[in-house]
Amino acid sequence: MEGSWIAVVPFIVVIVTAMWTKQVFPGLTLGLIVGAYFIQPTLLGGMQVSIQYIVDGLTDINNLQIIIFLYMFSGLVGIIKISGGIKGFVDLTSKRIDSKKEAIVLTWLSTLGTFSAPSFRIVTVAPIMKALLTKINMTRKELAFMIETSTQPVIVLIPIATASVGYMVSVIEMGLQNHGIEQDPYSIFIQSIPFNFFAITMIIVGTLFVFFRHSKEPLIEEERDPNKVNIEKENAATADDLPSKPWNLIIPVTLVITLTLFLTWWDGFTKGFRFPQAFIEADVLQAMVLALFITVLFTFLMQVAQRNSLKKMIHEFIEAGNNLMSVILLLSVVWALSSVADELGFSSFVTNNVDWIPSLFIPPVMFLIGSFVSYFIGSSWGTWGILMPLGFSLAQAADASLPLVIGAVFASGSFGSFSSPLSDNTNTIAKILGLNVIQYARYKLGPALVAVIISTILYSIMTLIL
C-alpha cells in the first residue's frame, strides 16, 4: 500500500490511549484495530484482519522461538528460586554487596556472560538483582534502568555472538546489493560501531544517572523488595523456609551461557564458517533456545538427584512460565501492529517525506527521524529494516560517509528499543520487577533524551569532519 498520513494514525491512537489509560495493552489493541479497519473497512473486516495478523505474528518462526525462550527461562528461574538457588546466591553475595555502587559493579560484571541478546540478559539478571534489593538503597525503577543501561546499548556494540549481529550485517548487505556497492558488509558494520553515538552516550549517561541520582520517592519496604508486595501470590525468592543452595543458580546459569556460546559457534561452523565468521553467520536465537532447553532438562535432573519433588518442580516451572504470559500477549499485539503499519506503508510514508533534508545534515537528521520512528514502533530491528535502505540512498546521493550514516540508523533503533513503552525489553523487565510500564518508560525517557541531544551534536560535528 502506498504510504500516506493514514499510516501514522494507528501509532497516534496507541500513544493517546496509552497516556489516557496509563496502560500499554489497550492502546496497542485499539491501534491495531484502527489500522486493520484502514486495510479492510467492512463491518467485520477490521476484526478479521486484526486476528489474522496476530496469528501470523505468533506463527512466525523467530517470534515463536522468542516466546518459547521467554516462557522456558521464566520457568527455569522458578525452579532455581524454589530450590534455593537465588536465596543461596544472595546469601553468598550479600556479604560483599550492600551498596548501590557495588550493585552497579555486579550488574556490569554480569554482562560478560549474558550479552547474547537483550531478552536473555534481562530474564537472567533481573530476578537475581531483584532479590538483592533488600540489601541496597535502590528503587525497582532504578534497578530496572541500571540493568537496561547495560543491556541494549552494550549488545549493539558487540561485533560477535549476539542475536543482533547477523541481522545488522544482513540489512547492510541488502543496502550494498541494492546500490551495487562491492564492499564487505561485516567490515562496514565494524566501521559503523564507533558511530553508534546513542549506545555509547547512553552507557555513560545511564551509569552516571544511576550512580549520582538520589530518588525523591519514599523507599518503602515494598519498593525495596517487590517479593513482599503479595507473598501469598508469589513465594519470596529469599524466604526463610527455602534452602540456601547457590549452586542451584550458578550451575544452570553457567551452563546456559556456555551452551549458548558453544552452540552459536557450532551452528556457524556446521554451515562452513570458521571463527569469528561462524558467530556472525549462526542462528543465535535458535542456539539460545536449544541451550536453554538442554539446561532446563539438566536442571530437572539436578533437582531429582537432590531428592526434591519432581511434581513440585514441574508445577513451579509452569507457574513461573505463566507469569510472563502477559508479556507474550503484549508482544503478539506489537508484532501484529508492526505488520499492519507495514501494510499501510509506514516505511514509504517516512521515505517520501524526507526529501527536505540538506545533504550536510543527513546523519543527524537520519538519527532524529529514526529515533522518532523507533519510539513509536518500539523495535530496533523494525527501525533498521525501515530506514537502512533510505540511509543508503541519502548517503549515496549526498556522498556522505556510509559508516557514519549506518551508525546513525543503528543508533536510532537503539533509542526506541531502550526507551519506548512498546519495547519488548521495557515490558519484560517491568513485568519481572513489578513496575507500571508507562511510569517506568517515562522515568527512563529523560536520560535517554539527554543521550539523544548529545548524539545529535556528535553527528553534526562528525558530518563536518568527515
N, C-alpha and C positions, 0 to 999 in steps of 0.2 A: 504494500500500500504506500502511495506517495505521502511523504511526511508533511504534516501541517500542524497548526496550533492545536488541533484536536489531540495529538499525541501527548501533549503536556497535561491535558485535563485530568487523566487518572491520577497523576502524581500530586496535582493541586488538591484533589479530593482526599488523597491519603494524608497530606500534611494538615489540612484544615480539620479533618475528622479526628486525627490523632491528637492534635492540640486541644480540640474540644472535649474529647472523651478521656484524654490522658492515657490512652491505650493504643498500642500499635495495631493489634489484630483487627479491630473494627475498621480502622482507616484503610488497611490493606485490602480487606474483603470488599469494602464499598468501592474502592478504587478499581479493583479487579472487575467488579460487576459493571461499573460505569464504562470502563474500557471495552468490555465484552459486548455491551449493547451498541457501542460505536461500530463494532465489527459485524454484529448480527442484530440489527434494530427491529426485531419482531417481539411479540408478546413473551415468548419463552426462549427466543434465540439467545439472548444475552446470558441467561442462566445456563443453557446448554453449553455455550462456548466457555463459560467460566469453569464448569465441571470438566470439560474436555481438556482445558489447559492444565488444570490441577492434576488430572490423571496422567497427562503427558509428562508433566514435571516429575511426578512420583515414579514413573516407569523409565525415566532416563537413567542409563546405567551409572553415570557418575553421581547423580543425585541419590540414587538408591544406595550406592556404596557409602555416601556421606551419612545417610540415615542409619544404615547398619552399624557404621563406625560409632556414631554418637550413642546409639542405644547400647551397644556392647560395652563401650568404655564406661558409660554411666553404670551399667550392671557390674562391671569389674570393680569400680570404685565402691559399690555397695558391698561386695564380698570383702574387699580389703578393709572397709570400715567395720563390719560386723565381726571380722576375725581379729580385730585389734591392731591392724596394720597402721592405720592413721594415728590411733592413740599411742602406739609404740614409737612411731616416728616423732610425734610431738614431744613425748617424754624424753626422747633421745636428743632432740634439738633445742628443747626449751631451756636447757642449761646454758645454751650459748645465744639463743635468740630471745631477747627481751626488750628490744627497742626497734623503732622504725628503721633506723639506719641498717641494722643487722638483717631485718626482714627484706630490705631492698637488695642487699648483697646476696641473700639466699635466692631471691627471685631471679636475679640476673645470672647467678651460677646455674640455676636450673635450665636456663636457655641452652646450655651446652648439649643437653640430651633431648630437648623437646622442640627442636626447630623445624621438624619435618613439615608441619602445617599449623596454621593458627588454631584450628579446632582441636588438634592433637595436644597442643601446648595448653590450651585453656582447660580442657577436661582433665588433663594430668595435674596441672599445678594448682588450679583454683581450689579444689576440695582440700588439698593439703594445707595451703596457706590459710584457708578459711578456718581450719581447726586451730591455727596459731593466733587468732585474733584476741583470745583471752590474755595473751602474753605481751601484745604490742599496742601502743597507743594509736590505733588507726580505725577509721570507719570502713564499712564494707565498700563504699564508693571509692575511697582512696585505695583500698586493696585491689579492687577491680581495675582501676585506672593504672595502677602500678604494673599489674600483670599485662594489661593490653599494651602499655608503652613498650614492653619488652617482647611483644609478640609480632603483630603485623608489620610495624616499622622495621623490625630486625630481620624478619624472614624474607622480605622482598629484597634485601641487600645481600643475601647469601646465594652464591652462584652455583651451588650443587646440592643435591639430596633434599630438595624441598618440593612440595606439591605444586609450587608456583613456577619453578624454573622452566619446565617443559612447555607450559602454556605461554609464558612470556617470550620464550625463544620462538615458539610457533607463530605468534602474532607478528613478530619482527620478520620472520621468514616469509609470511604471507605478503607483507608490505614490500619486501625486497623483490619478490617474484612479480607482483603487480606492476612495479615500476622498472622492471628489467635491470635491477642493480645486482651485480655479481660480487657479493661480499658474503662472508661467513656470518650467519645470524647470531651465533653464540658469541663471536668476537664483538659484534656490535652491542650485544646485551652487556658484556663485560665493560665495554667503554661507557655505557649509559648509567651504570651503577653509581659512580660519583656524582651524577647529575640528578639523582633522586633526592632532591633537596628536602622534600617534606619528610621522608622517612628519617633522614639524618637529623634534621632540625627537631622533629617530634621526639626522638630519643633524648636529645639534650633538654628540650623544654619540659618534656614529661617528667624526666628524672628530677630536675630542679623543682618542678611544681609539687611533686610528692614529698621531696626532701625538706623543703622550706615552708610549705603552706601549712598553716595551722587551722584545722576545721573549726568553723563557728558553730557547728551543730553540737548539741549535747551528746556526749559519748555514753549513752545509756547501755546497760548490760546487753540488751537485745541487739544493739548496734555493733557491739564488740563481737558477740557470738550468736549469729543467726540460728545456730542449732537449738538455742534456748527459747526461741520465739514460740514454738509449739512442739514441745518434746513428745507429746502424745502422737503426733503425726510423723515425726522423724526422730529416730534414735540418734542421740548426740554421738559424734564420732569419737569423743573422748569421755564417754560416760564411765562412771566408776565400776559398773558391772562388766565392762568389756575387758578382755585380757590386754596386756601390753606386749605386742609382738611386732617390732619394727620390720623384721624380715618379711612379714606378710605384705608389706608395702614395697620394700626395697627390691625384693626378688622379682615380683611381677612387673614393676615399672622398669627395672633394668632390662628385663627380658624383652618387653615390648619395644623399647627403644633400640636395643641391639638387633633384634629381628627386623625391625623396620629398616634400619640402615643396610643390613645384610641383604634382605630380600629386594630392596630397591636396587642395590648394585647387581644382584643376581638377575633380576628382570632385564636390566640393560645388557648384562653380559650374555645372556641367552639370545639376545637379539643381534649379537655380533659386535658389540662395542666394548672397548676397554676403558679403564679408569682414566680421566674423570667423565668421559663421554657417556659411560654406562649410566651414571646417575642422571644425566640430562635426558637421555632417551627413555628412561624407565617410566613405567606407570606407577608413580609414587602412591597415589590413592589406593590402588589395588594392593600394593605391598603393605601399606598401613593396615588395611582391613585383614589381610591374611596373617600378618604378625599379631594383630590383636586377637584374632580367632584362636591361634595356637596358644597365646598367653592365657586366654580365658580357660581353655581346656586344661592347661598345665596348672592353673590356679585352683581349679576344682580338685585336681588330683592332690595338690598340696594340702587342701583342707581335709580331704578324705584321709590322707596319711596322718594328719593331726587329730584324727578321730572326731572332727566336727560333723554335725548333722548335714548330710547331703541335701536332704529335703529343705532344711533351713537356708542353706546356701542358695539353692535354686530359687526359693521364694524371695530372698533378698536381691538376687540378681534381677529378677523380673520387676520387683518393686522399684528398685533403683533405676532400671532402664525406663520404666514408665514415668519417672519424674521428668524426663526430657521430652515426653510426648507433646507437650505444649509448644516446645521449640520446633519439633519436627512438623507439627501442624502449621506453625507460623512460616517455616521455610517453604512448605508446599504452596502457600499462597504467594510468597515472594517470588518463587520460580514462575508461577503462573502469571503474575503481574508483569514480570520481565518479558515473558513471551508475548503477552498482549501488547506491551509497549513496542516490541519489535515489529509485530504485525501492523500496528498503527503508523509505523515509520518514524519512530522517535529518533533513531540514528540519522535518518535522512533529513529530518527537520533540523537537527543540530548542524549537520554538514552544510545545509543550504542557507544557513543564516550566520555564517562566519566570514563571508567574503569582504567584510568591512575591516578585517584585521590588517593593520600596517605590517609589512614584512619584517620590520625591525623588532616588532613586539610579538612575533609568533610564539616563542617558547613561553613567556609569562602568560599570554592570553590563552594559549592552549591549556596551560596548567589551571587557570581560573575556570575556564569552561568545563574542563574535565572534573574539577572539584565540585562544581555545581551539579553536573550530571551524576557523579558517583554518590553524592549525598542523597539525592532523591531516588536512586535505584538501590543504594546500599550494597553495591557489588564492585569490587576492584576488577575482577575478571570481565564483567559486563562492560565496564567503562573502557578497559583496554581494547576489547573487541570492537566497541563502537568508534573510538577515537583514533586508534592507531592508523587505520587507512587514511583518515583526514590528516593526521600528523605527517605522514609520509608525503602526501600530496602538497601540503603547505611548505614543508621543508625543501622539497624539490623545486617548487615554483619560486621560492624566495632565496634559494641557495643558502639555507640556514644549516647550522651544524646538526647532522642527523642524530648523533648520540645525545645531544642536548635536548632535542625535541622528544625523542623516545623517552629520555629520563623524565621529562615534564609530564608525559602521558602516564607513565608508571606511577609517578608521584601523585597525580590527581586521583588515580584509582585507589591509592593507599589512604588518601584522606577520607573518602567515603566509607571504605571498609572499616576504618578506625572510628569515625565519629558519627556515622549515620544511625538513627534509631531503627532503620530497616536492615542493618548489617546482621548477618548470622552470628558474627563474633560478639556483637553487643548483646544480642538476645540470649546467646548461650551462657555467657558469663553472668548476665543479670539473673538468669534462672538459677544457676548454681549458687550464687551468693544471695539470692532472695531480694533483688533490687527491682524497683519500678523502672521499666525500660526508658520511658520518656524522661524521667527525672535524671537517670544516670547519663543518658545521651546529652542532656542539657548541661550536666556537670562537666563533661569532658570536652564539650564544644569550645569553651573559652580558650584553654591552652592549645587546642587544635587550630583555632583561628589565628592565634599568635604565630604558630608554626607556618600557617598559610601566608601570612603577611611577610614573614622573614624569607620564605621560599620565593615568593613573587619578586621581592627585591633582588634576591640572588640570581634568579633567571634573567632579570632585566640587566644586571651587571654583566653576567656571562654572555648575554647576547651581544653586548657592545665589545667585549673582549674577543669573542670567537668570530 
